[in-house]
Amino acid sequence: MDTGVIRGSTTIVEILRMYPDGRAARLMAELSWACAHCGGAFHEPLTLAAKRHGRDPRAVLEAFRALASGGPTEEQVEAARRRVSVRA
């Protein structure tokens, strides 16, 4: 199934729709993100969500992109889960 490319500007809801089998929702749960239940999910891009949750946007993007190829690996999940200091 060609789900398209996940970009930093892809919204949370768009990602959830790309993976109706629940893979994206499971990844969000692994990251302790309640995005599926957040009103901002319709408008909030992935990189902004990463920043709001104190995570490295690049690592988060890599983990979500890995869904297309059967991932992410445990290392990718750990990198996306790691809290970072994000400057405004």
PyMOL Python script that loads the backbone (N, CA, C, O; Angstrom):
from pymol import cmd

cmd.read_pdbstr("""\
ATOM      1  N   MET A   1       0.847  -1.181   0.000  1.00  0.00           N
ATOM      2  CA  MET A   1       0.000   0.000   0.000  1.00  0.00           C
ATOM      3  C   MET A   1       0.890   1.240   0.000  1.00  0.00           C
ATOM      4  O   MET A   1       1.732   1.394   0.884  1.00  0.00           O
ATOM      5  N   ASP A   2       0.717   2.110  -0.963  1.00  0.00           N
ATOM      6  CA  ASP A   2       1.470   3.358  -1.026  1.00  0.00           C
ATOM      7  C   ASP A   2       0.757   4.380  -0.162  1.00  0.00           C
ATOM      8  O   ASP A   2      -0.337   4.836  -0.493  1.00  0.00           O
ATOM      9  N   THR A   3       1.386   4.734   0.943  1.00  0.00           N
ATOM     10  CA  THR A   3       0.753   5.644   1.890  1.00  0.00           C
ATOM     11  C   THR A   3       1.168   7.082   1.693  1.00  0.00           C
ATOM     12  O   THR A   3       0.658   7.971   2.375  1.00  0.00           O
ATOM     13  N   GLY A   4       2.089   7.332   0.769  1.00  0.00           N
ATOM     14  CA  GLY A   4       2.574   8.687   0.583  1.00  0.00           C
ATOM     15  C   GLY A   4       3.755   8.951   1.495  1.00  0.00           C
ATOM     16  O   GLY A   4       4.121   8.115   2.321  1.00  0.00           O
ATOM     17  N   VAL A   5       4.334  10.105   1.336  1.00  0.00           N
ATOM     18  CA  VAL A   5       5.517  10.467   2.109  1.00  0.00           C
ATOM     19  C   VAL A   5       5.110  11.308   3.312  1.00  0.00           C
ATOM     20  O   VAL A   5       4.345  12.265   3.188  1.00  0.00           O
ATOM     21  N   ILE A   6       5.624  10.945   4.455  1.00  0.00           N
ATOM     22  CA  ILE A   6       5.385  11.737   5.657  1.00  0.00           C
ATOM     23  C   ILE A   6       6.432  12.835   5.701  1.00  0.00           C
ATOM     24  O   ILE A   6       7.634  12.576   5.664  1.00  0.00           O
ATOM     25  N   ARG A   7       5.950  14.058   5.782  1.00  0.00           N
ATOM     26  CA  ARG A   7       6.817  15.225   5.869  1.00  0.00           C
ATOM     27  C   ARG A   7       6.635  15.863   7.245  1.00  0.00           C
ATOM     28  O   ARG A   7       5.730  15.503   7.998  1.00  0.00           O
ATOM     29  N   GLY A   8       7.490  16.794   7.549  1.00  0.00           N
ATOM     30  CA  GLY A   8       7.349  17.514   8.808  1.00  0.00           C
ATOM     31  C   GLY A   8       6.044  18.266   8.895  1.00  0.00           C
ATOM     32  O   GLY A   8       5.527  18.503   9.987  1.00  0.00           O
ATOM     33  N   SER A   9       5.504  18.646   7.738  1.00  0.00           N
ATOM     34  CA  SER A   9       4.250  19.402   7.684  1.00  0.00           C
ATOM     35  C   SER A   9       3.007  18.519   7.666  1.00  0.00           C
ATOM     36  O   SER A   9       1.888  19.031   7.700  1.00  0.00           O
ATOM     37  N   THR A  10       3.187  17.204   7.612  1.00  0.00           N
ATOM     38  CA  THR A  10       2.051  16.286   7.622  1.00  0.00           C
ATOM     39  C   THR A  10       1.391  16.348   8.994  1.00  0.00           C
ATOM     40  O   THR A  10       2.067  16.244  10.018  1.00  0.00           O
ATOM     41  N   THR A  11       0.073  16.519   9.014  1.00  0.00           N
ATOM     42  CA  THR A  11      -0.614  16.624  10.305  1.00  0.00           C
ATOM     43  C   THR A  11      -0.780  15.247  10.947  1.00  0.00           C
ATOM     44  O   THR A  11      -0.679  14.215  10.284  1.00  0.00           O
ATOM     45  N   ILE A  12      -1.032  15.262  12.228  1.00  0.00           N
ATOM     46  CA  ILE A  12      -1.232  14.031  12.982  1.00  0.00           C
ATOM     47  C   ILE A  12      -2.399  13.234  12.405  1.00  0.00           C
ATOM     48  O   ILE A  12      -2.292  12.018  12.243  1.00  0.00           O
ATOM     49  N   VAL A  13      -3.495  13.892  12.099  1.00  0.00           N
ATOM     50  CA  VAL A  13      -4.660  13.192  11.540  1.00  0.00           C
ATOM     51  C   VAL A  13      -4.327  12.594  10.177  1.00  0.00           C
ATOM     52  O   VAL A  13      -4.757  11.482   9.872  1.00  0.00           O
ATOM     53  N   GLU A  14      -3.575  13.309   9.360  1.00  0.00           N
ATOM     54  CA  GLU A  14      -3.171  12.757   8.061  1.00  0.00           C
ATOM     55  C   GLU A  14      -2.355  11.480   8.245  1.00  0.00           C
ATOM     56  O   GLU A  14      -2.535  10.512   7.507  1.00  0.00           O
ATOM     57  N   ILE A  15      -1.468  11.479   9.221  1.00  0.00           N
ATOM     58  CA  ILE A  15      -0.663  10.283   9.484  1.00  0.00           C
ATOM     59  C   ILE A  15      -1.548   9.135   9.951  1.00  0.00           C
ATOM     60  O   ILE A  15      -1.381   8.003   9.497  1.00  0.00           O
ATOM     61  N   LEU A  16      -2.480   9.409  10.847  1.00  0.00           N
ATOM     62  CA  LEU A  16      -3.393   8.366  11.315  1.00  0.00           C
ATOM     63  C   LEU A  16      -4.215   7.803  10.163  1.00  0.00           C
ATOM     64  O   LEU A  16      -4.485   6.602  10.128  1.00  0.00           O
ATOM     65  N   ARG A  17      -4.611   8.641   9.232  1.00  0.00           N
ATOM     66  CA  ARG A  17      -5.379   8.183   8.065  1.00  0.00           C
ATOM     67  C   ARG A  17      -4.517   7.381   7.099  1.00  0.00           C
ATOM     68  O   ARG A  17      -5.023   6.494   6.412  1.00  0.00           O
ATOM     69  N   MET A  18      -3.227   7.678   7.039  1.00  0.00           N
ATOM     70  CA  MET A  18      -2.314   6.924   6.174  1.00  0.00           C
ATOM     71  C   MET A  18      -2.176   5.479   6.645  1.00  0.00           C
ATOM     72  O   MET A  18      -1.911   4.577   5.851  1.00  0.00           O
ATOM     73  N   TYR A  19      -2.361   5.274   7.945  1.00  0.00           N
ATOM     74  CA  TYR A  19      -2.181   3.950   8.537  1.00  0.00           C
ATOM     75  C   TYR A  19      -3.431   3.543   9.314  1.00  0.00           C
ATOM     76  O   TYR A  19      -3.418   3.512  10.545  1.00  0.00           O
ATOM     77  N   PRO A  20      -4.512   3.230   8.591  1.00  0.00           N
ATOM     78  CA  PRO A  20      -5.757   2.848   9.269  1.00  0.00           C
ATOM     79  C   PRO A  20      -5.638   1.520  10.024  1.00  0.00           C
ATOM     80  O   PRO A  20      -6.524   1.164  10.800  1.00  0.00           O
ATOM     81  N   ASP A  21      -4.540   0.789   9.794  1.00  0.00           N
ATOM     82  CA  ASP A  21      -4.325  -0.469  10.515  1.00  0.00           C
ATOM     83  C   ASP A  21      -3.843  -0.250  11.948  1.00  0.00           C
ATOM     84  O   ASP A  21      -3.681  -1.207  12.705  1.00  0.00           O
ATOM     85  N   GLY A  22      -3.614   1.009  12.317  1.00  0.00           N
ATOM     86  CA  GLY A  22      -3.253   1.324  13.692  1.00  0.00           C
ATOM     87  C   GLY A  22      -1.764   1.438  13.964  1.00  0.00           C
ATOM     88  O   GLY A  22      -1.371   1.725  15.095  1.00  0.00           O
ATOM     89  N   ARG A  23      -0.918   1.221  12.951  1.00  0.00           N
ATOM     90  CA  ARG A  23       0.532   1.297  13.190  1.00  0.00           C
ATOM     91  C   ARG A  23       0.963   2.675  13.679  1.00  0.00           C
ATOM     92  O   ARG A  23       1.771   2.777  14.602  1.00  0.00           O
ATOM     93  N   ALA A  24       0.436   3.734  13.072  1.00  0.00           N
ATOM     94  CA  ALA A  24       0.815   5.091  13.490  1.00  0.00           C
ATOM     95  C   ALA A  24       0.296   5.378  14.894  1.00  0.00           C
ATOM     96  O   ALA A  24       0.989   5.991  15.706  1.00  0.00           O
ATOM     97  N   ALA A  25      -0.921   4.936  15.176  1.00  0.00           N
ATOM     98  CA  ALA A  25      -1.486   5.144  16.514  1.00  0.00           C
ATOM     99  C   ALA A  25      -0.665   4.401  17.565  1.00  0.00           C
ATOM    100  O   ALA A  25      -0.453   4.919  18.661  1.00  0.00           O
ATOM    101  N   ARG A  26      -0.198   3.186  17.240  1.00  0.00           N
ATOM    102  CA  ARG A  26       0.639   2.436  18.180  1.00  0.00           C
ATOM    103  C   ARG A  26       1.968   3.147  18.424  1.00  0.00           C
ATOM    104  O   ARG A  26       2.460   3.194  19.551  1.00  0.00           O
ATOM    105  N   LEU A  27       2.549   3.705  17.349  1.00  0.00           N
ATOM    106  CA  LEU A  27       3.801   4.440  17.516  1.00  0.00           C
ATOM    107  C   LEU A  27       3.579   5.660  18.410  1.00  0.00           C
ATOM    108  O   LEU A  27       4.402   5.953  19.276  1.00  0.00           O
ATOM    109  N   MET A  28       2.480   6.364  18.204  1.00  0.00           N
ATOM    110  CA  MET A  28       2.175   7.517  19.059  1.00  0.00           C
ATOM    111  C   MET A  28       2.033   7.077  20.514  1.00  0.00           C
ATOM    112  O   MET A  28       2.490   7.770  21.423  1.00  0.00           O
ATOM    113  N   ALA A  29       1.405   5.934  20.729  1.00  0.00           N
ATOM    114  CA  ALA A  29       1.258   5.414  22.091  1.00  0.00           C
ATOM    115  C   ALA A  29       2.622   5.063  22.685  1.00  0.00           C
ATOM    116  O   ALA A  29       2.870   5.319  23.864  1.00  0.00           O
ATOM    117  N   GLU A  30       3.509   4.477  21.872  1.00  0.00           N
ATOM    118  CA  GLU A  30       4.856   4.154  22.353  1.00  0.00           C
ATOM    119  C   GLU A  30       5.623   5.410  22.751  1.00  0.00           C
ATOM    120  O   GLU A  30       6.477   5.375  23.637  1.00  0.00           O
ATOM    121  N   LEU A  31       5.309   6.515  22.089  1.00  0.00           N
ATOM    122  CA  LEU A  31       5.957   7.790  22.395  1.00  0.00           C
ATOM    123  C   LEU A  31       5.238   8.537  23.518  1.00  0.00           C
ATOM    124  O   LEU A  31       5.645   9.635  23.899  1.00  0.00           O
ATOM    125  N   SER A  32       4.167   7.939  24.047  1.00  0.00           N
ATOM    126  CA  SER A  32       3.329   8.542  25.096  1.00  0.00           C
ATOM    127  C   SER A  32       2.649   9.811  24.611  1.00  0.00           C
ATOM    128  O   SER A  32       2.512  10.785  25.352  1.00  0.00           O
ATOM    129  N   TRP A  33       2.224   9.783  23.350  1.00  0.00           N
ATOM    130  CA  TRP A  33       1.484  10.900  22.762  1.00  0.00           C
ATOM    131  C   TRP A  33       0.010  10.516  22.710  1.00  0.00           C
ATOM    132  O   TRP A  33      -0.335   9.452  22.195  1.00  0.00           O
ATOM    133  N   ALA A  34      -0.846  11.356  23.230  1.00  0.00           N
ATOM    134  CA  ALA A  34      -2.293  11.122  23.159  1.00  0.00           C
ATOM    135  C   ALA A  34      -2.889  11.887  21.979  1.00  0.00           C
ATOM    136  O   ALA A  34      -4.020  12.369  22.052  1.00  0.00           O
ATOM    137  N   CYS A  35      -2.131  11.994  20.903  1.00  0.00           N
ATOM    138  CA  CYS A  35      -2.510  12.824  19.751  1.00  0.00           C
ATOM    139  C   CYS A  35      -3.851  12.441  19.135  1.00  0.00           C
ATOM    140  O   CYS A  35      -4.585  13.306  18.657  1.00  0.00           O
ATOM    141  N   ALA A  36      -4.167  11.169  19.144  1.00  0.00           N
ATOM    142  CA  ALA A  36      -5.416  10.734  18.530  1.00  0.00           C
ATOM    143  C   ALA A  36      -6.626  11.341  19.235  1.00  0.00           C
ATOM    144  O   ALA A  36      -7.716  11.397  18.665  1.00  0.00           O
ATOM    145  N   HIS A  37      -6.436  11.791  20.463  1.00  0.00           N
ATOM    146  CA  HIS A  37      -7.534  12.351  21.252  1.00  0.00           C
ATOM    147  C   HIS A  37      -7.419  13.857  21.442  1.00  0.00           C
ATOM    148  O   HIS A  37      -8.167  14.448  22.221  1.00  0.00           O
ATOM    149  N   CYS A  38      -6.487  14.475  20.734  1.00  0.00           N
ATOM    150  CA  CYS A  38      -6.217  15.902  20.902  1.00  0.00           C
ATOM    151  C   CYS A  38      -6.879  16.699  19.782  1.00  0.00           C
ATOM    152  O   CYS A  38      -6.798  16.318  18.615  1.00  0.00           O
ATOM    153  N   GLY A  39      -7.523  17.785  20.129  1.00  0.00           N
ATOM    154  CA  GLY A  39      -8.155  18.637  19.122  1.00  0.00           C
ATOM    155  C   GLY A  39      -7.165  19.261  18.161  1.00  0.00           C
ATOM    156  O   GLY A  39      -7.528  19.602  17.035  1.00  0.00           O
ATOM    157  N   GLY A  40      -5.918  19.415  18.587  1.00  0.00           N
ATOM    158  CA  GLY A  40      -4.897  19.989  17.724  1.00  0.00           C
ATOM    159  C   GLY A  40      -4.424  19.043  16.639  1.00  0.00           C
ATOM    160  O   GLY A  40      -3.718  19.461  15.721  1.00  0.00           O
ATOM    161  N   ALA A  41      -4.799  17.777  16.728  1.00  0.00           N
ATOM    162  CA  ALA A  41      -4.328  16.773  15.771  1.00  0.00           C
ATOM    163  C   ALA A  41      -4.745  17.087  14.341  1.00  0.00           C
ATOM    164  O   ALA A  41      -4.087  16.655  13.395  1.00  0.00           O
ATOM    165  N   PHE A  42      -5.824  17.828  14.177  1.00  0.00           N
ATOM    166  CA  PHE A  42      -6.293  18.161  12.832  1.00  0.00           C
ATOM    167  C   PHE A  42      -5.421  19.219  12.175  1.00  0.00           C
ATOM    168  O   PHE A  42      -5.323  19.276  10.949  1.00  0.00           O
ATOM    169  N   HIS A  43      -4.791  20.051  12.986  1.00  0.00           N
ATOM    170  CA  HIS A  43      -4.043  21.187  12.447  1.00  0.00           C
ATOM    171  C   HIS A  43      -2.548  21.109  12.723  1.00  0.00           C
ATOM    172  O   HIS A  43      -1.757  21.768  12.049  1.00  0.00           O
ATOM    173  N   GLU A  44      -2.159  20.314  13.703  1.00  0.00           N
ATOM    174  CA  GLU A  44      -0.769  20.327  14.149  1.00  0.00           C
ATOM    175  C   GLU A  44       0.109  19.425  13.286  1.00  0.00           C
ATOM    176  O   GLU A  44      -0.154  18.229  13.165  1.00  0.00           O
ATOM    177  N   PRO A  45       1.157  20.002  12.683  1.00  0.00           N
ATOM    178  CA  PRO A  45       2.089  19.187  11.912  1.00  0.00           C
ATOM    179  C   PRO A  45       2.974  18.341  12.832  1.00  0.00           C
ATOM    180  O   PRO A  45       3.150  18.655  14.009  1.00  0.00           O
ATOM    181  N   LEU A  46       3.513  17.285  12.279  1.00  0.00           N
ATOM    182  CA  LEU A  46       4.314  16.338  13.047  1.00  0.00           C
ATOM    183  C   LEU A  46       5.488  17.006  13.757  1.00  0.00           C
ATOM    184  O   LEU A  46       5.736  16.720  14.929  1.00  0.00           O
ATOM    185  N   THR A  47       6.208  17.882  13.082  1.00  0.00           N
ATOM    186  CA  THR A  47       7.371  18.501  13.725  1.00  0.00           C
ATOM    187  C   THR A  47       6.964  19.406  14.891  1.00  0.00           C
ATOM    188  O   THR A  47       7.683  19.487  15.886  1.00  0.00           O
ATOM    189  N   LEU A  48       5.836  20.079  14.782  1.00  0.00           N
ATOM    190  CA  LEU A  48       5.361  20.901  15.895  1.00  0.00           C
ATOM    191  C   LEU A  48       4.942  20.013  17.065  1.00  0.00           C
ATOM    192  O   LEU A  48       5.207  20.339  18.222  1.00  0.00           O
ATOM    193  N   ALA A  49       4.288  18.896  16.763  1.00  0.00           N
ATOM    194  CA  ALA A  49       3.909  17.954  17.819  1.00  0.00           C
ATOM    195  C   ALA A  49       5.157  17.449  18.538  1.00  0.00           C
ATOM    196  O   ALA A  49       5.172  17.339  19.764  1.00  0.00           O
ATOM    197  N   ALA A  50       6.197  17.146  17.774  1.00  0.00           N
ATOM    198  CA  ALA A  50       7.454  16.685  18.380  1.00  0.00           C
ATOM    199  C   ALA A  50       8.005  17.745  19.323  1.00  0.00           C
ATOM    200  O   ALA A  50       8.408  17.433  20.444  1.00  0.00           O
ATOM    201  N   LYS A  51       8.024  18.984  18.877  1.00  0.00           N
ATOM    202  CA  LYS A  51       8.538  20.074  19.713  1.00  0.00           C
ATOM    203  C   LYS A  51       7.687  20.256  20.964  1.00  0.00           C
ATOM    204  O   LYS A  51       8.224  20.462  22.052  1.00  0.00           O
ATOM    205  N   ARG A  52       6.368  20.183  20.819  1.00  0.00           N
ATOM    206  CA  ARG A  52       5.471  20.349  21.973  1.00  0.00           C
ATOM    207  C   ARG A  52       5.688  19.251  23.017  1.00  0.00           C
ATOM    208  O   ARG A  52       5.532  19.471  24.218  1.00  0.00           O
ATOM    209  N   HIS A  53       6.052  18.071  22.527  1.00  0.00           N
ATOM    210  CA  HIS A  53       6.291  16.944  23.427  1.00  0.00           C
ATOM    211  C   HIS A  53       7.751  16.859  23.859  1.00  0.00           C
ATOM    212  O   HIS A  53       8.138  15.914  24.546  1.00  0.00           O
ATOM    213  N   GLY A  54       8.572  17.847  23.461  1.00  0.00           N
ATOM    214  CA  GLY A  54       9.967  17.887  23.883  1.00  0.00           C
ATOM    215  C   GLY A  54      10.841  16.829  23.244  1.00  0.00           C
ATOM    216  O   GLY A  54      11.788  16.341  23.861  1.00  0.00           O
ATOM    217  N   ARG A  55      10.522  16.471  21.997  1.00  0.00           N
ATOM    218  CA  ARG A  55      11.264  15.429  21.291  1.00  0.00           C
ATOM    219  C   ARG A  55      11.993  16.014  20.091  1.00  0.00           C
ATOM    220  O   ARG A  55      11.630  17.082  19.598  1.00  0.00           O
ATOM    221  N   ASP A  56      13.019  15.317  19.623  1.00  0.00           N
ATOM    222  CA  ASP A  56      13.785  15.735  18.458  1.00  0.00           C
ATOM    223  C   ASP A  56      12.923  15.552  17.211  1.00  0.00           C
ATOM    224  O   ASP A  56      12.596  14.418  16.863  1.00  0.00           O
ATOM    225  N   PRO A  57      12.547  16.633  16.530  1.00  0.00           N
ATOM    226  CA  PRO A  57      11.686  16.513  15.351  1.00  0.00           C
ATOM    227  C   PRO A  57      12.254  15.599  14.269  1.00  0.00           C
ATOM    228  O   PRO A  57      11.502  14.881  13.611  1.00  0.00           O
ATOM    229  N   ARG A  58      13.572  15.618  14.079  1.00  0.00           N
ATOM    230  CA  ARG A  58      14.169  14.752  13.047  1.00  0.00           C
ATOM    231  C   ARG A  58      14.024  13.278  13.403  1.00  0.00           C
ATOM    232  O   ARG A  58      13.713  12.455  12.542  1.00  0.00           O
ATOM    233  N   ALA A  59      14.249  12.945  14.667  1.00  0.00           N
ATOM    234  CA  ALA A  59      14.127  11.558  15.108  1.00  0.00           C
ATOM    235  C   ALA A  59      12.682  11.083  15.011  1.00  0.00           C
ATOM    236  O   ALA A  59      12.421   9.945  14.622  1.00  0.00           O
ATOM    237  N   VAL A  60      11.754  11.953  15.364  1.00  0.00           N
ATOM    238  CA  VAL A  60      10.327  11.611  15.272  1.00  0.00           C
ATOM    239  C   VAL A  60       9.934  11.400  13.812  1.00  0.00           C
ATOM    240  O   VAL A  60       9.243  10.435  13.485  1.00  0.00           O
ATOM    241  N   LEU A  61      10.367  12.286  12.953  1.00  0.00           N
ATOM    242  CA  LEU A  61      10.068  12.169  11.527  1.00  0.00           C
ATOM    243  C   LEU A  61      10.628  10.862  10.973  1.00  0.00           C
ATOM    244  O   LEU A  61       9.950  10.169  10.216  1.00  0.00           O
ATOM    245  N   GLU A  62      11.846  10.525  11.342  1.00  0.00           N
ATOM    246  CA  GLU A  62      12.463   9.280  10.875  1.00  0.00           C
ATOM    247  C   GLU A  62      11.663   8.061  11.332  1.00  0.00           C
ATOM    248  O   GLU A  62      11.462   7.125  10.558  1.00  0.00           O
ATOM    249  N   ALA A  63      11.210   8.068  12.579  1.00  0.00           N
ATOM    250  CA  ALA A  63      10.436   6.942  13.105  1.00  0.00           C
ATOM    251  C   ALA A  63       9.116   6.785  12.359  1.00  0.00           C
ATOM    252  O   ALA A  63       8.726   5.667  12.022  1.00  0.00           O
ATOM    253  N   PHE A  64       8.425   7.888  12.098  1.00  0.00           N
ATOM    254  CA  PHE A  64       7.152   7.792  11.387  1.00  0.00           C
ATOM    255  C   PHE A  64       7.348   7.416   9.922  1.00  0.00           C
ATOM    256  O   PHE A  64       6.543   6.672   9.364  1.00  0.00           O
ATOM    257  N   ARG A  65       8.399   7.917   9.299  1.00  0.00           N
ATOM    258  CA  ARG A  65       8.681   7.531   7.914  1.00  0.00           C
ATOM    259  C   ARG A  65       8.996   6.040   7.813  1.00  0.00           C
ATOM    260  O   ARG A  65       8.694   5.412   6.798  1.00  0.00           O
ATOM    261  N   ALA A  66       9.594   5.478   8.843  1.00  0.00           N
ATOM    262  CA  ALA A  66       9.949   4.061   8.844  1.00  0.00           C
ATOM    263  C   ALA A  66       8.721   3.152   8.820  1.00  0.00           C
ATOM    264  O   ALA A  66       8.838   1.975   8.478  1.00  0.00           O
ATOM    265  N   LEU A  67       7.558   3.670   9.175  1.00  0.00           N
ATOM    266  CA  LEU A  67       6.334   2.866   9.121  1.00  0.00           C
ATOM    267  C   LEU A  67       6.096   2.318   7.718  1.00  0.00           C
ATOM    268  O   LEU A  67       5.566   1.217   7.563  1.00  0.00           O
ATOM    269  N   ALA A  68       6.482   3.076   6.703  1.00  0.00           N
ATOM    270  CA  ALA A  68       6.250   2.673   5.311  1.00  0.00           C
ATOM    271  C   ALA A  68       7.030   1.420   4.934  1.00  0.00           C
ATOM    272  O   ALA A  68       6.641   0.701   4.013  1.00  0.00           O
ATOM    273  N   SER A  69       8.123   1.154   5.637  1.00  0.00           N
ATOM    274  CA  SER A  69       8.952  -0.004   5.296  1.00  0.00           C
ATOM    275  C   SER A  69       8.949  -1.063   6.399  1.00  0.00           C
ATOM    276  O   SER A  69       9.883  -1.857   6.511  1.00  0.00           O
ATOM    277  N   GLY A  70       7.899  -1.066   7.203  1.00  0.00           N
ATOM    278  CA  GLY A  70       7.764  -2.083   8.237  1.00  0.00           C
ATOM    279  C   GLY A  70       8.381  -1.726   9.573  1.00  0.00           C
ATOM    280  O   GLY A  70       8.359  -2.539  10.498  1.00  0.00           O
ATOM    281  N   GLY A  71       8.922  -0.547   9.693  1.00  0.00           N
ATOM    282  CA  GLY A  71       9.568  -0.099  10.933  1.00  0.00           C
ATOM    283  C   GLY A  71       8.572   0.574  11.832  1.00  0.00           C
ATOM    284  O   GLY A  71       7.364   0.420  11.652  1.00  0.00           O
ATOM    285  N   PRO A  72       9.043   1.297  12.768  1.00  0.00           N
ATOM    286  CA  PRO A  72      10.428   1.667  13.026  1.00  0.00           C
ATOM    287  C   PRO A  72      11.154   0.607  13.843  1.00  0.00           C
ATOM    288  O   PRO A  72      10.533  -0.263  14.452  1.00  0.00           O
ATOM    289  N   THR A  73      12.482   0.697  13.845  1.00  0.00           N
ATOM    290  CA  THR A  73      13.289  -0.179  14.683  1.00  0.00           C
ATOM    291  C   THR A  73      13.196   0.305  16.126  1.00  0.00           C
ATOM    292  O   THR A  73      12.739   1.417  16.393  1.00  0.00           O
ATOM    293  N   GLU A  74      13.628  -0.531  17.036  1.00  0.00           N
ATOM    294  CA  GLU A  74      13.632  -0.134  18.450  1.00  0.00           C
ATOM    295  C   GLU A  74      14.535   1.077  18.663  1.00  0.00           C
ATOM    296  O   GLU A  74      14.238   1.942  19.487  1.00  0.00           O
ATOM    297  N   GLU A  75      15.633   1.136  17.921  1.00  0.00           N
ATOM    298  CA  GLU A  75      16.542   2.281  18.034  1.00  0.00           C
ATOM    299  C   GLU A  75      15.863   3.566  17.579  1.00  0.00           C
ATOM    300  O   GLU A  75      16.040   4.619  18.191  1.00  0.00           O
ATOM    301  N   GLN A  76      15.081   3.475  16.496  1.00  0.00           N
ATOM    302  CA  GLN A  76      14.365   4.658  16.008  1.00  0.00           C
ATOM    303  C   GLN A  76      13.313   5.104  17.011  1.00  0.00           C
ATOM    304  O   GLN A  76      13.130   6.301  17.233  1.00  0.00           O
ATOM    305  N   VAL A  77      12.626   4.153  17.611  1.00  0.00           N
ATOM    306  CA  VAL A  77      11.618   4.494  18.622  1.00  0.00           C
ATOM    307  C   VAL A  77      12.295   5.145  19.825  1.00  0.00           C
ATOM    308  O   VAL A  77      11.813   6.154  20.339  1.00  0.00           O
ATOM    309  N   GLU A  78      13.402   4.575  20.271  1.00  0.00           N
ATOM    310  CA  GLU A  78      14.121   5.151  21.412  1.00  0.00           C
ATOM    311  C   GLU A  78      14.592   6.568  21.114  1.00  0.00           C
ATOM    312  O   GLU A  78      14.494   7.446  21.972  1.00  0.00           O
ATOM    313  N   ALA A  79      15.102   6.799  19.908  1.00  0.00           N
ATOM    314  CA  ALA A  79      15.557   8.145  19.536  1.00  0.00           C
ATOM    315  C   ALA A  79      14.388   9.124  19.531  1.00  0.00           C
ATOM    316  O   ALA A  79      14.530  10.266  19.969  1.00  0.00           O
ATOM    317  N   ALA A  80      13.233   8.678  19.034  1.00  0.00           N
ATOM    318  CA  ALA A  80      12.045   9.538  18.980  1.00  0.00           C
ATOM    319  C   ALA A  80      11.463   9.767  20.370  1.00  0.00           C
ATOM    320  O   ALA A  80      10.838  10.797  20.625  1.00  0.00           O
ATOM    321  N   ARG A  81      11.667   8.818  21.255  1.00  0.00           N
ATOM    322  CA  ARG A  81      11.133   8.898  22.617  1.00  0.00           C
ATOM    323  C   ARG A  81      11.982   9.807  23.512  1.00  0.00           C
ATOM    324  O   ARG A  81      11.488  10.359  24.496  1.00  0.00           O
ATOM    325  N   ARG A  82      13.238   9.954  23.168  1.00  0.00           N
ATOM    326  CA  ARG A  82      14.187  10.716  23.993  1.00  0.00           C
ATOM    327  C   ARG A  82      13.797  12.184  24.065  1.00  0.00           C
ATOM    328  O   ARG A  82      13.541  12.822  23.044  1.00  0.00           O
ATOM    329  N   ARG A  83      13.754  12.703  25.263  1.00  0.00           N
ATOM    330  CA  ARG A  83      13.419  14.122  25.461  1.00  0.00           C
ATOM    331  C   ARG A  83      14.637  14.984  25.182  1.00  0.00           C
ATOM    332  O   ARG A  83      15.764  14.637  25.536  1.00  0.00           O
ATOM    333  N   VAL A  84      14.385  16.108  24.543  1.00  0.00           N
ATOM    334  CA  VAL A  84      15.451  17.055  24.224  1.00  0.00           C
ATOM    335  C   VAL A  84      15.008  18.445  24.635  1.00  0.00           C
ATOM    336  O   VAL A  84      13.822  18.705  24.837  1.00  0.00           O
ATOM    337  N   SER A  85      15.969  19.321  24.753  1.00  0.00           N
ATOM    338  CA  SER A  85      15.668  20.721  25.024  1.00  0.00           C
ATOM    339  C   SER A  85      15.451  21.400  23.683  1.00  0.00           C
ATOM    340  O   SER A  85      16.373  21.498  22.873  1.00  0.00           O
ATOM    341  N   VAL A  86      14.236  21.868  23.449  1.00  0.00           N
ATOM    342  CA  VAL A  86      13.901  22.499  22.171  1.00  0.00           C
ATOM    343  C   VAL A  86      13.787  23.995  22.390  1.00  0.00           C
ATOM    344  O   VAL A  86      13.044  24.458  23.255  1.00  0.00           O
ATOM    345  N   ARG A  87      14.522  24.730  21.606  1.00  0.00           N
ATOM    346  CA  ARG A  87      14.481  26.199  21.708  1.00  0.00           C
ATOM    347  C   ARG A  87      13.436  26.755  20.776  1.00  0.00           C
ATOM    348  O   ARG A  87      13.236  26.253  19.670  1.00  0.00           O
ATOM    349  N   ALA A  88      12.774  27.792  21.231  1.00  0.00           N
ATOM    350  CA  ALA A  88      11.715  28.426  20.435  1.00  0.00           C
ATOM    351  C   ALA A  88      12.289  29.281  19.342  1.00  0.00           C
ATOM    352  O   ALA A  88      11.540  29.889  18.576  1.00  0.00           O
TER     353      ALA A  88
END
""", "prot")
cmd.dss("prot")
cmd.show_as("cartoon", "prot")
cmd.util.cbc("prot")
cmd.orient("prot")
